[in-house]
Amino acid sequence: MSERTEMQELAYLADRVCMHILTSDYPDIDIEIEIANLRERCRELFPDRMELFDMIYLSRFERLIQQFREPERTEKIEE
């Protein structure tokens, strides 16, 4: 597999995680599992670039979770 194809695979998997975060009925634990699987796949394909994974993907996932998940959790607690 070429490096470009491997990068496209990671991008596809990351987009899938983002869609799961945005889908309110997708369980948080499953999102955590998906992120762990993506991290492992990145380690297999690009073991020397894990710091980039953390900077790019983890920060994106955390931002989406804060924006789309945490307000929802607060509302449910207050109800």
PyMOL commands that set and color helices and strands:
alter all, ss='L'
color gray80, all
select helices_A, chain A and resi 3-22+28-45+47-68+70-78
alter helices_A, ss='H'
color red, helices_A
deselect
rebuild
show_as cartoon
